[in-house]
Amino acid sequence: MKDHLLGKTLDEITAIIGEWDVPKDVPWKVTRWLYRRGLSDFSKMIDISKETRSLLDSHFHTGTFPYVNRLVSHDGSIRYFFETSEGFPFEAVYLPEGRRHTLCLSIQSGCRMGCRFCRTARMGFNRNLSMHEIVNQLYSIDERKLINHIVFMGMGEPMDNYENLSRSLDIFTSDYGFAIAHRNITVSTVGVSPGLQNFLRDSRSNLALSLHSPFEDQRQTLIPAEKIYSFRNLLEDMKSFREVKRRRISVQYTLIGGVNDSDEHLAELMKLLDGTHIKVNLIAFNPFEGSSFVTPEPERLTRFMDALNSRTVHTTIRKARGEDIGAACGLLGSGCRATKKSA
Ligand code: SF4
């Protein structure tokens, strides 16, 4: 049976092709054609001999596949729907903003973390996405050549599929791959070890910790993973690795009206982050069917931002994107579909 080529790192391709009687630079050429030039037809890799192309064709298929549907928002963001071979759904969101072209990727179909403010959690967990399913989200969208930022903030917990997170970062950042700078990639996590520890040690990409409450007992009700992985310990680890790796470490805080947007929450958050050089990204909760949570008053967002900034905790409010197509933070998996992609 033929193997997928898409989603293999240069080392993995070299390990396979290196066994063949072909020039040493063939693996490098293959990855450049595939990832940099977006070519999925071996016969067109013209700087590789005909014999080698035929060998490649007999061992591999590229493993690329088209998105199922897409929805375009009035703000320019685009929600892409994909399916695994068994029909499990997963999604990616394209977010253009000036010269910044960001792709928000999924790492799992569904999620097993069970965060209460997240629509994806209601889907349950189907499975980890494979390497070719992760990389194909970038490979197959119409804006592929524009993408210069990646955020792992779609479906799933990245540290729960750490091996594929790590291998996909290799492909996204390497010269043989998509050559996106580490500083332009952010991985979001609720804080799951040992994946998080490995990521802090081995990667140079940015990290965003989903905090959502500065009180342990409340965070446990919002994010069940807190019962096992205390955010206070996670923050200590993150602080020490920030200095070593010179990467951006941030905290994401979704304000939920009447739940975690009080002055007591703000005071505790300031105490927790004062002097840490950790940035804060505030997000207004996006309501979805079946959730009793509500959006906070806009005044609460600005109060949090102003107060934190006054304590030199650099804080911004994340602009909601793609609300009309269900692509905003925490809404993936809401199941609305667009028309099928035309051939
Ligand atoms: S917020 Fe992230 S980790 Fe939590 S359930 Fe949603 S996708 Fe999973």
Boltz pocket constraint, residues with backbone or C-beta under 6 A from the ligand:
constraints:
  - pocket:
      binder: B
      contacts: [[A, 110], [A, 111], [A, 112], [A, 113], [A, 114], [A, 115], [A, 118], [A, 119], [A, 120], [A, 121], [A, 154], [A, 155], [A, 156], [A, 157], [A, 190]]
      max_distance: 6.0
